Amino acid sequence: MRDWIKNPGRGAIAAFKCVLFLACLLPLAHMSWGFFNDELGANPVEAITRGTGEWTLRFLLASLAITPLRKLSGMNWLLRTRRMLGLYAFFYGLQHFITYIWLDQFFDWEGIARDIVKRPFITVGFAAFVLLIPLAATSFNTAIRWLGGRRWQTLHRSVYAIGILAVLHYWWLVKRDITEPLIYTLILATLLGYRAWMREEERRRQLAAGRPQQKVKARKIIPIIPR
């Protein structure tokens, strides 16, 4: 059973990805149902804006968690889900942005510009969304051939900054109960700390072996989130 979990067949992986794909749409379906059936409370626009923003952050953290889970569990096939989770982070981020400019601001571009400049939590949130756009646009296999491995990886490492900006956006948005922002901060700090520790361990192994540090080659299957 353990061997099957670590090395499932192609059919099992494809089935899991299909289930995951549909599961990732459930938050959107839930919010849509609540909106059209007047079940989102007194301020449905705020509920949708908050919900899409939170799910953007959750999918972003989930995609960042794939590498630690793969290394700790030995389930290398999890890498095949990373691109999907990253793209869903962008998808919900796009819904978050559209809800803000359409249902909240009614395409008042002057007011939107003032918000971006004068309200720090909107400034960092907008910056995080803008940085997500090139990652989504280059998340496909052909992107590495267009950009080259080194430039592609440099670009996709900006996801770490995006994660920090997204958490900061949430911190500055919440006014009273900071429980959820604190939880997301701790998760992000753990994920980034794990990566920093792994890089340091690799550097020490290479120095102990008496050879220079090797550059990481890009993978054939290109996810939106780098290692």
N, C-alpha and C positions, 0 to 999 in steps of 0.2 A: 504493500500500500504506500509506504514512504517513497519507494523508488518511482511509483507511478505519479505521485504528487510532484516530485522533482523533475521528472521527465515524461510528461503526458504526451500522447500522440498529437499529430497535427489536427485531427478531428476534434479532440477534446479542447485544444487551445482555441480553435476557431469557434467552437460552441461557447466557451467562456467569454471570448471577446464579444460575441453577439449579445450574450446576456448582459455583459458590462455596458455595452453601447446603449441598450435599452434602459438599463438602470440609471445611467447618467442623464437620461431625459425625464426621469420621474420628477425631479424638483421643478422643472419647467412645466410639466403637466399639472402638478399640484398647484402651482401659482396661477396658471391659466384657468384652471377649474375654479379656484377661489375668487379670481377676479370676475369671471363671467357669472358666477352665482352669488356674488356679493357676500363672500365669506372671509374677506381679508381685514375686517375691522373697519373702524371709522375713517382710516386713511389708507386706502388700498394702494395708492401710488407709492407711498412711503414703504409699505410692506413689500411691494415688488422690488423697489430699489434696494432695500435692505437685503431681501432674500437673494437676488441675483448677485449682489456684491459678496455676500457670505459664501455662496457656492463657488464663485470665482476663486476666492481664497482657499476653499477646501480642495478644489480640484488642483490648484497650483501646488499645495502642500502634498497632496496625494501623488502627484507626478514626481515631486522631489523625493518622496519616500521610496520609490521603486528601487533605486540603486542600493540603499541600505538593506531593504528587505531581500533583494536578490542575493547580496553577499552574505547575509546572516543566515538565510534559509537554504541557499544552494539552488533556488528555483530560478534558473537563468531565463526561463521563458517569460517571466514577468516583464522583461524588457519590451516585449511585444505589445504591452498595454500602455507603455509610458507616453507614446506619441498621442494616443487617443485621449488620455487624461489631460495632457497639455493642451490639446486642441479644444477640449471641453472647457478648460479654464479660460481660454480666449473667447469661446462662444458665450459663456455666461458673463464674461467681462464686457463683451459687445452688447448683450442684452441690458446689462447694468448701465452702460453709457447711453444707449438708445432711450431707455426709460427716463433717464435724467434729462436729456435734451428735448425729448418729445412730451412725455406726460407731466414732467415737473416744470420745465422751462418753456414749453410750447415753441421751441425753435427761436427763442429770443437770444440771438447770437451775441448781442451786446451785453445782455445780462449774464450769459454763460462766460464770456470773456472776463467780466468783472469778478465772477465767482472764482475762476481759475487763478486770477491774480491776487485777490484779496483774502480768499479763504484757504488756509494752508492744507486742510484735509482734502479739499477738492484738487488743489495743486498737485499733491503727491499722488492722489488717485489717478488723475489725468496723465501724469508722467508714467505711472506704471502701465496704464492701458496703451499709451503710445509705444512704449518699449516692447509690449507684447505683440504688436502688429508685425514687425519684421520676423519675429520668431515663428509666428503662425505661417507667414508667407514663405518661409524657408524650411518648413518642417517636413518636406517631402524628399524622397530619395534623390531626385535630380538636382536638388539645391546644392548638394555637396560638390557636384561637378561644375556648377556655375561659379561657386565661391571658392572652391578649394578647401581641403580639410582644415587647415589652420585657421583661415578666416571664418569658416563656418563655426568652428568650436569657440573661437573668441566671441563671435556674435551671440551664440547661445548660452554662454556663461553669464550674460546679462540677466538671466533668469534669477540669479541670486539677489541682484539689486532689486529686481521686480518684486520678489518675495518680501524684502525688507520694506519697500515702499508701500506694498499692499497692507502689511501689518501696521505700519505707521498710519496709513489712511484710516484704518479701523480704530486705532487708538484715539486719534484726534476726533473721530466722528462720535464715539461713545462719550457721554457726558457724566454718567453716574456709575452704573455697574460695569466694572472693568474685567469681570471674570472671563468672558469669552476672549477679548483681546489678549489677556494674559495667557490663556491656554494656547492660542495660536502663536503667540510670541515664543513660548517655551518649546512648542513643536518645531518651529522654524529654527530656533537656536540649536536644538538637538540635531536637526538634519544638516545644518551648515557646519556645526561643530564636528559631526561625524566625518564629513567630507574633508575638513581641514586635518583631522587626525589621520585619516587614511593617506592623504597626500604626504604628510610628514613621515608616516611609517614607510611609505614607498621611497621617499628621499633617503631615509636612513639605511634601508636595505641596499639601495644602489651605491651609497657611499661605502657601506661595509664591504660590498662586493668589489669595490675599486673600479667601478665604471661610471661614466657620466649619466645624469638623469636622461631617460628616454622620453621623447615626445609621444604623447598619446595619439594614436591614429584614429581617425573617424571611423565609425561603424558603418557597415553596409546598409543596415536598416536605420533610418534617421528619425529619431524621436524629436519632439519639440524641446525636451529638457535634456541637457547634457549630463554627463556623468558627474 
